Amino acid sequence: MKDEPRILVLSTGEALPNKGGSGFEQMVLQSRTNPRILNGKIVAVISNHQFGGVRDRAFRLGIPFEHWAGPFTAEGYQEKVAKYQADHTTCSGWLKPVRGLEPEQTTNIHPAMPISRFGGPGFWGHHVHSEVHAAFLRGEITQTGVTMHFVTDYQNPADYDKGPIFWEFPVLLEKGDTPDSIGAKVNKVEHCWQSYMLNKVIQGDIYLDPKTLTVHYRGE
């Protein structure tokens, strides 16, 4: 691996300018702090929205931006990783299925927990928080959270979001919460912790055995 790990970010954001992409921006800013929270170089960000908020943030931050309309095939993802010579690919609000990448070098952050219930096909974007809110009103849950996991390839759509989890952070739900307020709570946690936990992966403090798909923590 190079002295400074090269990080490729996949971020859908929103289609409208100045909307979405806040997680991507926080990773960039936290790679520029002193001391650095994220010890890696963000070499590019890719979005499936051509003129959305991710593009605006990338231009403002001086990060190369690429619009990718698909097809989102294994070969397509592999071409992007090779193009930017990325050591690690991380998804931050990326709403497309990821195929064909090395799982130990690919991570995702998911705005809910447990991901076994609030993950998989259809559980992305604002819809996740609506489902969490509905379950809370039914008295089925008292908390949601943030999940980070390695991204494994899959053949069955039901296996989407089933990669090995390496970090979870619970977020309590309260009377009066709405899908929007839940999203804001979760987003705050993501901004505080995403870069820190990603750094542990790219520095090797947390790593995945690609043969057994077992997560290991240095010093355990």
Helices and strands as residue ranges (DSSP letters): E 6-10, H 22-30, E 41-47, H 53-61, E 65-67, H 74-83, E 88-92, G 103-105, E 106-110, H 126-137, E 143-150, G 157-159, E 165-172, H 179-202, E 206-209, E 214-217
